[in-house]
Amino acid sequence: MAIQKEIWINSIIEGLFPDNSFASKSIDHSEFVDNITVHVPNAGAPPAVTEDVPADGASIAVAERRTDVPLDYNITSWRVGPIRITKAEEVELSYNKRESVIKGFRVALQGKIYGELLKSWYPAGGSKLATGGDSYALAGDGAPSATGNRLKLVKADIRKLRTLFDKQDIPLEGRNLLLDAELYGQLLDSLTDTESAAFLASASAQSGIVGKLYGFDVYLRSTVLTVTATGALKTGAAAATDCLAGLAWSTQAVSRAVGEVTMYENESDPHNFGDVISALVRAGGKYMRNDKAGVVLLYQGTP
């Protein structure tokens, strides 16, 4: 019998994780990540404006007082591990398992904290817009347990988003839109060949932008948010009425606070016959205005 050769590649195929480049389009509060709570002062109601100046000798109303109201959010600690690496794994494997585990820690933490960041940006009680395209039957392309029919995302919905932002006096610069893979595909399908070519030509791989439409820099992530049929953030068990959702925001309307990943290691642990490592990071964030202006939920409409 012929002797056949085998070879082990000296690197490992790592896991896949969502893209988080969208998070850079927010106010960076990372310098405050070592505090438990971040307070963001919000200006009170603007003063009343009158048409003319009082006549000579006429009394002026008592000066009003503006009441400023802070917006608060907390910093949370997220951990991963511990994971054991035995002596045998360090010397017998063809790849560096310690390096692979540490890399896995970092990307897993990033995937988690940025997923939670999107939930923190969710404008509860604020503006929301349901998609208004053609109805289609879900076939494994909706939220995990979703069934039935939904309305597709089309370019007209993005135009409505622009109108919402215009009515809120949101600056034209710094408008962003994050979509999941399913909603992004529906949006592309609604564009003409000319519009699609222009949309894709405006992409910037370096910054994570997959295209620009109606003044929005569009970002893509495998998952964004899951909401109820009325657009409320999903918190309980998955249901047949769940809907996929994207998020539109102004760069100045949301914040992020993300610390450095701290690695912990217990070398030569006698109980585990190897090294034990774990990791932790502190993070938080929120919309920046009490009126939630500049943040709009875009979710699947139900026919």
C-alpha positions as CSV (number, residue, x, y, z in Angstrom):
1,M,0.0,0.0,0.0
2,A,1.3,3.4,-1.0
3,I,2.2,5.8,1.8
4,Q,0.3,9.0,1.5
5,K,1.5,12.3,2.9
6,E,-0.6,14.6,5.1
7,I,0.0,18.1,6.2
8,W,-1.4,20.5,8.8
9,I,-1.5,24.2,7.8
10,N,0.2,26.3,10.4
11,S,-2.7,28.8,10.7
12,I,-6.4,28.3,11.7
13,I,-9.5,29.5,10.0
14,E,-11.0,32.0,12.4
15,G,-14.7,32.7,13.0
16,L,-16.7,35.3,11.2
17,F,-18.2,38.4,13.0
18,P,-20.3,41.4,12.1
19,D,-18.8,44.6,10.7
20,N,-18.8,47.5,13.2
21,S,-17.4,50.3,11.1
22,F,-20.7,52.2,11.5
23,A,-19.9,53.0,15.1
24,S,-17.2,55.6,14.1
25,K,-20.0,57.8,13.0
26,S,-20.9,59.0,16.5
27,I,-19.6,61.3,19.2
28,D,-16.7,59.5,21.0
29,H,-17.1,59.5,24.8
30,S,-14.5,56.8,25.3
31,E,-12.4,59.1,27.6
32,F,-15.2,58.7,30.1
33,V,-15.4,54.9,30.0
34,D,-13.9,54.5,33.5
35,N,-16.9,56.2,35.1
36,I,-20.1,54.5,36.0
37,T,-22.5,57.1,34.5
38,V,-22.1,59.7,31.8
39,H,-24.3,62.8,32.0
40,V,-25.0,64.8,28.8
41,P,-26.6,68.2,29.5
42,N,-29.5,69.1,27.1
43,A,-30.6,72.7,26.6
44,G,-34.1,73.5,27.6
45,A,-36.9,75.1,25.5
46,P,-35.7,78.0,23.4
47,P,-36.9,81.5,24.4
48,A,-40.0,83.2,22.9
49,V,-39.3,85.8,20.2
50,T,-41.5,88.9,20.0
51,E,-42.0,91.2,17.1
52,D,-41.2,94.7,18.5
53,V,-39.4,96.5,21.3
54,P,-41.5,97.8,24.2
55,A,-42.4,101.5,24.1
56,D,-40.4,103.9,26.3
57,G,-41.4,103.4,29.9
58,A,-43.3,100.2,29.3
59,S,-42.5,97.4,31.6
60,I,-40.8,94.2,30.3
61,A,-42.0,90.8,31.4
62,V,-40.1,89.1,34.2
63,A,-37.1,87.3,32.7
64,E,-37.7,83.7,32.0
65,R,-35.5,80.9,33.2
66,R,-34.4,78.1,30.9
67,T,-34.5,74.7,32.5
68,D,-31.8,72.4,31.2
69,V,-32.3,68.6,31.6
70,P,-29.4,66.1,31.5
71,L,-29.5,62.8,29.6
72,D,-27.7,60.0,31.4
73,Y,-26.4,56.6,30.4
74,N,-24.3,54.0,32.2
75,I,-21.1,52.2,31.4
76,T,-21.3,48.4,31.4
77,S,-18.6,45.8,31.7
78,W,-18.6,42.9,29.2
79,R,-16.4,39.8,29.7
80,V,-15.5,36.7,27.8
81,G,-13.8,33.5,29.0
82,P,-12.0,32.1,30.9
83,I,-10.6,29.6,28.5
84,R,-7.9,27.0,29.3
85,I,-4.9,26.4,27.1
86,T,-3.0,23.3,28.0
87,K,0.7,22.7,27.7
88,A,0.0,20.0,25.0
89,E,-2.0,22.5,22.9
90,E,0.9,25.0,23.0
91,V,3.5,22.5,21.9
92,E,1.7,20.0,19.8
93,L,-0.7,22.1,17.6
94,S,0.5,23.3,14.2
95,Y,-0.9,26.8,14.9
96,N,-0.7,29.3,17.8
97,K,-3.8,28.6,19.8
98,R,-3.1,31.4,22.4
99,E,-2.9,34.0,19.6
100,S,-6.1,32.6,18.1
101,V,-8.0,32.6,21.4
102,I,-7.0,36.2,22.2
103,K,-8.0,37.4,18.7
104,G,-11.4,35.6,19.2
105,F,-11.8,37.4,22.5
106,R,-11.4,40.8,20.9
107,V,-13.8,40.3,18.0
108,A,-16.4,38.5,20.1
109,L,-16.4,41.4,22.6
110,Q,-16.6,44.0,19.7
111,G,-19.5,42.1,18.1
112,K,-21.4,42.1,21.4
113,I,-20.8,45.7,22.6
114,Y,-21.6,47.2,19.2
115,G,-24.7,45.1,19.0
116,E,-25.7,46.4,22.4
117,L,-24.7,50.0,21.3
118,L,-27.4,49.8,18.5
119,K,-30.0,48.9,21.1
120,S,-28.9,51.9,23.2
121,W,-29.3,54.2,20.1
122,Y,-32.8,52.9,19.6
123,P,-35.1,56.0,19.9
124,A,-37.8,54.6,22.2
125,G,-40.9,56.9,21.8
126,G,-39.1,58.8,19.0
127,S,-39.4,58.7,15.3
128,K,-39.9,55.5,13.3
129,L,-40.8,54.6,9.8
130,A,-42.2,51.4,8.4
131,T,-41.2,50.1,5.0
132,G,-43.8,50.6,2.3
133,G,-42.8,48.4,-0.7
134,D,-44.5,45.4,-2.1
135,S,-45.7,42.6,0.2
136,Y,-43.6,39.4,0.1
137,A,-43.8,36.1,2.0
138,L,-41.0,35.4,4.4
139,A,-38.9,32.3,3.6
140,G,-36.2,32.2,6.2
141,D,-35.1,35.7,5.3
142,G,-36.7,37.6,8.2
143,A,-36.2,37.7,12.0
144,P,-35.4,34.3,13.6
145,S,-39.0,33.2,14.3
146,A,-40.8,35.5,12.0
147,T,-43.5,34.1,9.6
148,G,-46.1,35.6,7.3
149,N,-45.7,38.6,5.0
150,R,-43.7,41.8,5.2
151,L,-43.4,45.0,3.1
152,K,-40.1,45.4,1.2
153,L,-37.7,48.3,1.7
154,V,-37.6,50.5,-1.3
155,K,-35.9,53.7,-2.3
156,A,-39.0,55.7,-1.6
157,D,-38.6,54.8,2.1
158,I,-35.2,56.4,2.1
159,R,-36.6,59.5,0.5
160,K,-39.2,59.6,3.4
161,L,-36.3,59.3,5.9
162,R,-34.7,62.3,4.3
163,T,-37.9,64.3,4.7
164,L,-38.1,63.3,8.4
165,F,-34.5,64.5,9.0
166,D,-35.2,67.7,7.1
167,K,-38.3,68.4,9.3
168,Q,-36.1,68.0,12.4
169,D,-33.5,70.5,11.0
170,I,-30.8,67.8,11.1
171,P,-27.6,69.0,9.3
172,L,-27.2,67.5,5.8
173,E,-23.6,66.5,6.7
174,G,-23.2,63.3,8.8
175,R,-26.5,61.5,8.0
176,N,-26.0,57.7,8.2
177,L,-28.1,54.6,7.6
178,L,-27.3,51.1,8.8
179,L,-29.1,48.1,7.2
180,D,-28.9,44.4,7.6
181,A,-28.2,42.1,4.7
182,E,-31.9,41.4,3.9
183,L,-33.0,45.0,3.9
184,Y,-29.9,46.1,2.0
185,G,-30.6,43.6,-0.8
186,Q,-34.2,44.8,-1.1
187,L,-33.1,48.4,-1.4
188,L,-30.7,47.5,-4.2
189,D,-33.5,45.6,-6.0
190,S,-35.6,48.8,-5.9
191,L,-33.0,50.9,-7.7
192,T,-32.8,51.3,-11.5
193,D,-29.6,50.2,-13.3
194,T,-28.4,53.8,-13.4
195,E,-29.3,54.4,-9.8
196,S,-27.6,51.2,-8.7
197,A,-24.4,52.1,-10.6
198,A,-24.3,55.5,-9.0
199,F,-25.0,54.1,-5.5
200,L,-22.3,51.5,-5.7
201,A,-19.8,53.9,-7.3
202,S,-20.2,56.1,-4.1
203,A,-19.1,53.3,-1.8
204,S,-15.9,53.6,0.3
205,A,-14.5,50.3,1.4
206,Q,-11.9,52.1,3.7
207,S,-14.7,53.8,5.7
208,G,-17.2,50.9,5.5
209,I,-19.7,52.9,3.4
210,V,-21.5,50.6,0.9
211,G,-23.2,53.5,-1.0
212,K,-24.8,56.9,-0.7
213,L,-28.5,57.6,-1.3
214,Y,-30.6,60.7,-0.7
215,G,-27.8,62.2,1.5
216,F,-27.3,59.1,3.7
217,D,-24.0,57.2,4.0
218,V,-25.3,53.6,3.9
219,Y,-23.6,51.0,6.1
220,L,-24.1,47.2,6.0
221,R,-24.1,44.8,9.0
222,S,-25.2,41.2,9.1
223,T,-27.7,42.0,11.9
224,V,-29.0,45.4,13.2
225,L,-32.1,45.3,15.3
226,T,-35.2,43.1,15.8
227,V,-38.5,44.9,16.7
228,T,-42.2,44.0,17.1
229,A,-44.8,44.6,14.4
230,T,-45.3,48.2,15.8
231,G,-41.6,49.0,15.9
232,A,-40.9,48.4,19.7
233,L,-37.5,47.1,20.5
234,K,-37.7,43.3,21.0
235,T,-36.8,42.2,24.5
236,G,-38.6,38.9,25.1
237,A,-38.8,35.6,23.3
238,A,-38.8,35.5,19.5
239,A,-42.2,35.6,17.9
240,A,-43.8,35.1,14.5
241,T,-44.6,38.9,14.3
242,D,-41.0,40.0,14.8
243,C,-39.6,42.4,12.2
244,L,-36.1,43.3,11.0
245,A,-35.1,46.9,11.4
246,G,-32.3,49.3,10.4
247,L,-31.3,52.6,12.0
248,A,-30.8,56.1,10.6
249,W,-28.9,58.7,12.6
250,S,-26.9,61.9,12.5
251,T,-23.3,61.6,13.6
252,Q,-23.9,64.3,16.3
253,A,-27.1,62.6,17.6
254,V,-25.5,59.5,19.2
255,S,-22.5,58.6,21.2
256,R,-20.2,55.7,22.0
257,A,-17.9,55.0,24.9
258,V,-15.6,52.0,24.3
259,G,-12.6,51.1,26.5
260,E,-9.5,49.0,25.8
261,V,-9.8,45.3,26.0
262,T,-8.1,44.1,29.3
263,M,-6.6,40.6,29.2
264,Y,-6.3,38.5,32.3
265,E,-4.1,35.5,32.6
266,N,-3.3,32.8,35.2
267,E,-0.2,31.0,34.0
268,S,0.5,27.4,34.9
269,D,-2.8,27.0,36.8
270,P,-2.5,23.7,38.8
271,H,-6.2,22.9,38.6
272,N,-6.4,23.3,34.8
273,F,-2.9,22.0,33.9
274,G,-2.2,25.0,31.7
275,D,-2.8,28.7,31.3
276,V,-6.2,30.3,31.9
277,I,-7.0,33.5,30.1
278,S,-10.1,35.8,29.9
279,A,-10.9,39.4,28.8
280,L,-13.0,42.3,29.8
281,V,-14.0,45.6,28.2
282,R,-16.2,48.6,29.5
283,A,-18.6,50.2,27.0
284,G,-21.7,52.2,26.7
285,G,-23.5,54.8,24.6
286,K,-26.9,56.4,23.8
287,Y,-28.7,58.9,21.7
288,M,-27.7,62.4,22.7
289,R,-30.9,64.4,22.8
290,N,-33.9,64.0,25.1
291,D,-36.2,64.6,22.2
292,K,-34.4,61.9,20.2
293,A,-34.1,64.1,17.2
294,G,-31.6,62.8,14.6
295,V,-32.4,59.1,15.2
296,V,-35.0,57.2,13.2
297,L,-35.9,53.5,13.3
298,L,-36.6,52.0,9.9
299,Y,-38.4,48.7,10.3
300,Q,-40.4,46.2,8.2
301,G,-43.9,47.1,7.6
302,T,-46.6,44.5,7.9
303,P,-49.4,44.3,5.2
